[in-house]
Amino acid sequence: MQVHSIISNTISEDILNKGHLSIRFSADGFSLLLGDQRYNPVVLKSFTNDPAPSLVTQVANCTQWLEDHTLLSKFRGTCSIVVDSLAATVIPEDLFSTDLTRFYLQQSNHVSLDDNSYYKKIDGRPFYLVYLVPESITQLASKMACNCNVLHPAVCMLSLADQINAADHQRGFCMIEIRKRYLELLVIRNDQLVLLNRYKINSPREAVYHTLNTFKQLDYNLETIPLFYSGETHKESEEILQMKRYIRKITSVPYNIKDIEKEYIPANIILAEATRCE
């Protein structure tokens, strides 16, 4: 197991009672961010394995770490768990029913009996996001001493999108998050959600293909429509350099995480936003 720690200070009683904790499970491990009452980072850690462990093993490792640091039984601040799940869909508000959440997901995804359907009303938008959460994640959330919010990355993406310049919301923009195995893609035009998709990818080339194909399908002007990126990528990475050959306005998602080096911010934007978009 590789452990990357950027910040690590004493976890005080004040942080245990009033802090903000977010945890994210992904393809090859998990990461967590603990902040104080003002969201200033106290602990930011990433735990990765090669080969990638099962999700059950990841959850067990995370549970043990939380227990070792008294966060499982003593943390009473706000907590969010972000789970990368391909099974997610948008349902218009007037068609949504809490009794049909599994049905919505079954129309386009394989839904295991052991998985749980969750939903989230998107602030300021006339729809719900319905998504699948593995039972192991649900069990971890139930073990926390505080109330724990379980989110899909798209919830955080939509929250981030609302922070983009108002003019871009009218003209239109595309926002992506690139992970080791996934590409999250969101498109806004005329201040309306046009597209929200998650793609499973095996190489940087596939991330480039899906992004450029989205611009083409929506007839978006490569010279004027901006692309904002985040995730496990940077301005000199292969996929971003390739996209810059075609898309004129491309930049990282405008976001600041205090006391964290700039190069680490894109990979942790969703993690940081998770507790803010409850």
C-alpha positions in Angstrom: 0.0 0.0 0.0 1.3 3.5 -0.9 0.3 6.2 1.5 0.6 9.8 0.4 0.1 12.4 3.1 0.2 16.1 2.4 -0.9 17.5 5.7 -0.9 15.8 9.1 -1.5 17.6 12.4 -3.0 16.7 15.7 -6.7 15.9 15.6 -8.1 18.1 18.3 -11.4 17.8 20.2 -12.6 20.9 18.4 -12.0 19.2 15.0 -13.7 16.0 16.3 -16.8 18.0 17.3 -17.0 20.7 14.5 -14.8 19.6 11.7 -15.5 18.4 8.2 -14.6 14.9 6.9 -14.8 13.6 3.4 -13.8 10.2 2.1 -13.6 9.0 -1.5 -13.4 5.4 -2.8 -12.0 4.9 -6.3 -10.5 2.3 -8.5 -7.3 1.6 -6.6 -7.8 2.8 -3.1 -9.3 5.6 -1.1 -8.5 9.2 0.0 -9.7 11.3 2.8 -9.7 15.0 3.7 -10.3 16.3 7.3 -10.7 20.0 7.8 -11.4 22.2 10.7 -14.6 24.3 11.3 -13.6 26.7 8.6 -12.7 23.9 6.1 -9.0 24.5 6.5 -7.3 21.1 5.8 -5.8 19.3 8.8 -5.3 15.8 7.2 -5.2 14.9 3.5 -4.2 11.4 2.7 -4.4 9.0 -0.2 -4.1 5.2 0.1 -3.5 3.3 -3.1 -2.7 -0.3 -3.9 -1.3 -2.1 -7.0 -2.9 -4.4 -7.9 -6.1 -2.7 -6.9 -7.9 -4.3 -4.0 -11.6 -5.2 -3.9 -14.0 -2.5 -2.6 -14.7 -4.6 0.5 -10.9 -4.6 1.3 -10.7 -0.8 0.7 -13.6 -0.2 3.0 -12.0 -2.4 5.6 -8.7 -0.6 5.4 -10.5 2.8 5.6 -12.5 1.7 8.6 -9.4 0.6 10.4 -7.6 3.9 9.7 -10.6 5.8 11.0 -10.8 3.7 14.1 -7.1 4.0 14.8 -7.4 7.8 14.7 -10.6 8.0 16.8 -12.7 9.3 13.9 -15.0 6.3 13.6 -16.4 6.6 17.2 -15.6 10.2 18.2 -16.1 12.3 15.1 -19.3 14.3 15.3 -18.8 17.0 12.6 -20.1 16.7 9.1 -19.0 13.7 7.0 -19.5 12.8 3.4 -18.5 9.6 1.5 -18.0 9.8 -2.3 -18.4 6.6 -4.2 -17.4 6.2 -7.9 -20.3 4.3 -9.4 -21.2 3.9 -13.0 -24.8 3.3 -12.1 -26.4 6.8 -11.9 -29.2 8.6 -13.7 -31.0 12.0 -13.7 -34.7 12.0 -13.1 -36.9 15.2 -13.6 -38.4 16.4 -10.4 -42.0 15.9 -11.6 -41.4 12.3 -12.5 -39.4 11.3 -9.4 -40.7 8.9 -6.8 -38.7 7.6 -3.8 -40.4 4.2 -4.3 -39.0 3.8 -7.8 -35.3 4.6 -7.3 -34.1 1.0 -8.0 -36.4 0.8 -11.0 -34.8 4.0 -12.5 -31.4 2.4 -12.2 -32.4 -1.0 -13.5 -33.4 0.5 -16.8 -29.8 1.1 -17.9 -27.6 -0.6 -15.3 -27.0 -3.9 -13.6 -28.3 -3.6 -10.0 -27.2 -6.2 -7.5 -29.5 -7.2 -4.6 -26.7 -6.2 -2.2 -26.5 -2.7 -3.6 -28.5 0.3 -2.3 -30.2 3.0 -4.3 -29.6 6.6 -3.1 -31.0 9.9 -4.4 -30.1 13.5 -4.1 -32.2 16.6 -5.0 -29.9 19.0 -6.8 -30.1 22.5 -5.4 -31.4 25.0 -7.9 -32.1 22.3 -10.5 -35.4 20.6 -11.3 -34.2 17.1 -11.0 -32.8 14.4 -8.8 -29.7 12.3 -9.2 -30.3 8.6 -8.4 -27.2 6.4 -7.9 -26.2 3.0 -6.7 -24.1 2.5 -3.5 -22.5 -0.8 -2.6 -23.6 -2.3 0.7 -20.1 -2.1 2.2 -20.2 1.7 1.8 -23.6 1.9 3.4 -22.3 -0.2 6.4 -19.3 2.1 6.8 -21.6 5.2 6.9 -23.8 3.5 9.5 -20.7 2.9 11.8 -19.8 6.6 11.9 -20.8 8.4 15.1 -22.0 11.3 13.1 -24.6 11.5 10.3 -22.8 10.5 7.1 -23.9 11.7 3.7 -23.1 9.3 0.8 -22.6 11.1 -2.5 -22.0 10.4 -6.2 -19.1 12.5 -7.8 -21.7 14.0 -10.1 -23.4 15.7 -7.1 -20.1 17.5 -6.4 -19.6 18.3 -10.1 -23.0 20.0 -10.3 -22.1 22.0 -7.1 -18.8 23.0 -8.7 -20.6 24.0 -12.0 -22.7 26.5 -10.1 -19.4 28.3 -9.1 -18.4 28.9 -12.7 -18.7 32.4 -14.2 -22.4 33.3 -15.0 -21.5 34.3 -18.5 -20.1 30.8 -19.2 -23.4 29.4 -17.9 -25.3 31.2 -20.7 -22.8 30.7 -23.5 -22.1 27.1 -22.4 -19.1 25.1 -21.0 -17.9 21.6 -20.4 -16.4 20.3 -17.2 -14.6 17.0 -16.9 -12.9 15.0 -14.1 -10.3 12.4 -15.2 -9.7 9.5 -12.9 -7.6 6.3 -13.4 -10.5 4.4 -14.9 -13.3 6.9 -15.3 -14.2 10.2 -17.0 -16.9 12.3 -15.5 -18.3 14.8 -18.0 -20.8 17.6 -17.4 -22.1 20.1 -20.0 -24.1 23.3 -19.2 -25.7 25.6 -21.8 -28.2 28.5 -21.3 -27.8 27.7 -17.6 -29.4 24.3 -18.1 -27.8 20.9 -17.7 -27.4 19.5 -21.2 -25.4 16.3 -20.5 -24.1 14.4 -17.4 -22.2 11.2 -18.3 -19.6 8.9 -16.8 -17.4 6.8 -19.1 -15.2 3.9 -18.2 -11.8 4.5 -19.8 -8.6 2.5 -20.2 -6.2 5.2 -21.5 -5.7 9.0 -21.8 -6.7 8.6 -25.5 -10.2 7.5 -24.5 -10.7 10.6 -22.3 -9.7 12.8 -25.2 -12.0 10.9 -27.6 -15.1 11.2 -25.4 -14.5 14.9 -24.6 -14.0 15.9 -28.2 -16.9 13.7 -29.4 -19.1 15.5 -26.9 -18.1 18.9 -28.4 -18.9 17.6 -31.8 -22.2 16.0 -31.0 -23.4 19.2 -29.3 -22.0 21.4 -32.0 -19.9 23.3 -29.5 -17.4 25.8 -31.0 -13.9 24.6 -30.1 -12.7 28.2 -30.3 -15.2 29.8 -27.8 -16.6 27.1 -25.5 -14.4 26.6 -22.4 -13.4 23.2 -21.0 -12.6 23.0 -17.2 -10.8 19.9 -16.0 -9.9 18.3 -12.7 -8.9 14.9 -11.4 -5.8 12.8 -11.8 -4.4 15.1 -14.5 -2.5 18.3 -15.0 -1.7 20.9 -17.6 1.3 19.0 -19.0 -0.4 15.5 -19.0 -0.8 13.6 -22.2 -4.6 14.0 -22.4 -4.7 17.7 -21.6 -1.9 18.4 -24.2 -3.9 16.5 -26.8 -7.1 18.4 -26.0 -5.3 21.7 -26.2 -4.6 21.0 -29.9 -8.3 21.3 -30.6 -9.9 23.2 -27.7 -8.7 26.8 -27.4 -10.0 27.6 -23.9 -9.0 24.8 -21.5 -8.0 25.3 -17.9 -8.3 23.6 -14.6 -11.5 24.1 -12.5 -11.0 27.4 -10.6 -10.8 26.1 -7.1 -8.6 26.8 -4.0 -7.9 24.5 -1.1 -6.0 26.5 1.5 -2.5 25.3 2.5 -2.4 22.6 -0.2 0.2 22.9 -2.9 -1.4 24.0 -6.2 -0.3 20.8 -8.1 -2.4 18.6 -5.7 -5.6 20.6 -5.9 -7.1 19.1 -9.1 -7.0 15.6 -7.8 -8.8 16.6 -4.6 -11.4 19.1 -5.8 -14.3 16.6 -5.5 -13.1 15.5 -2.1 -13.0 19.1 -0.9 -16.4 20.0 -2.4 -18.1 16.9 -1.0 -18.7 18.4 2.5 -19.8 21.7 1.1 -22.6 20.4 -1.2 -24.6 18.5 1.4 
